[in-house]
Each structure stands twice: as C-alpha cells, then as structure tokens.
Amino acid sequence: MTDKVKINDNERVDDLQLNGLKIIQNEDAFCYGIDSVLLSDFAKEIKDNSNVLDLGTGNGIIGLLLLRESKFKKCNRN
C-alpha cells in the first residue's frame, strides 16, 4: 500500500535517491539544485560519528543528501 500526499499546484516531489526518501519543494520558494548535490558529494568524507552543523542551506537538503554516504552521529540544522 502506498501513502499518497496531496501537494499544491506550485509544489513538486523530488526523489532524493536515498532509501525511497522524497522531498516536496515549493517552486515559489527556495528549491535545491545541482549545487547542493555537488557540495554534498564534495563533503561526503565526513568521519564516522562526527557531528555536522548545517548553516544557511535553505531547506536542509545538504544534510539529507549527506546521509547517502556518511555515518555521522548527528546533524543540527540552523
């Protein structure tokens, strides 16, 4: 059984390619793009059990994308 989520006309669903995780993005506000994907790929060599602080990245996408490759202990978003 698949759960359906109603989205507004100005929203889209993007697949994060992370264990089936998807994010709803409002097209009238900040939407992450390829720069966030590239930055998360650049930062993927975070040591295991590290604490990560996500500052000023809009919707927290970089921390979510880092989950694909890293095994950090905690990600705080500010």
Secondary structure, 3 states (H helix, E strand, C coil): CCCCCCCCCCEEEEEEEECCEEEEEECCCCCCCHHHHHHHHHCCCCCCCCEEEECCCCCCHHHHHHCCCCCCCEEEEC
